[in-house]
Each structure stands twice: as C-alpha cells, then as structure tokens.
Amino acid sequence: MDISSQGHRILTHFRSGKTLTAYEALQRFGCLRLAARVKDLKDDGYDIRSALVEIDGKRVAKYRMA
C-alpha cells in the first residue's frame, strides 16, 4: 500500500523515537485520523504500539514504534 505524505511524516516522527497522541498529530501534521494512519503503517508491516495514558484527566492512546 502507498503511504500518504502525512503517513510518511508520521513514520519519520516514529522512527526518530518519538511518541504521538491524536492531539499531537493534529497539531504537528494536521492529521485528524491518527488511528487510521497508524493502521496503514501497521498494514505495511511497521510495528507500531499503543498504550493508554492519562492527560488532563482523560485517557488517550499514545503511539510509538516498537
């Protein structure tokens, strides 16, 4: 599958060892659907992991490359 340019930017972010939440993805990449981009990357064979974290009293998924 072809990864979108947005997907490439997210992949580069993960490859640098950084994590990403949906809110951060919106701010940094204009990505409204981080879970969909992560699924695209997983479908292409990248090992992306998620963990639930609490931020400002809300539980959100934080993604990282394994």
N, C-alpha and C positions, 0 to 999 in steps of 0.2 A: 504494500500500500504506500502511496506517496504521502509523506508527512507534509502538512501545510507549513507555510513560513512561520506561522505562530507556533506550530509544533516544534520546528527547528529551534526557535528561540528558547522555548521551554526546555527542550532537550539539552541545549547548551548550558542553561541555568543548572539543571540537574547534574550534568557532567562536571561542573565546577564544584560539586559537593554541597550545593545549597539546597535548602528545603523550600517548599512553596505551599501556601494555602490559597483557596479560591479568591480571597480578598486581595492577597498579594499579586496573584496572577492578573486580576482585573487592573490593579494599579500599574504594574510593570509592563504588561503585554496587551492590555485591552481585551483579555480573554474572559468571556462571560461563562464559558463551559469548561472549566479545568478538568473535571472528571471525564469528559468526552475526549479531551486531548490526551489525558493520561491513558485512557483505554486504547486510543490509536497507537500510542507508543508501546503499550503492552502487546497489542496485536502484532506489532513489528518486531517483537522479541526483546524489548528492553525490560529490565527487571525494576519496575517502579513499585515502591512500597508505600503504604499509608498508615498513619496512626491517628487516633482521635486525641486531640489536645483541647484544653480549655483556654479560651482567650476572651477576656472581658465577660466572664460568666457564661459563655456559650461554647458548646463543643463543636469543633470543626475538624475536618480532615487536613492533616499536614502530610504532603507527599515528599518523597526523596528517592533517589536512585540507590539501589542496593549495591 
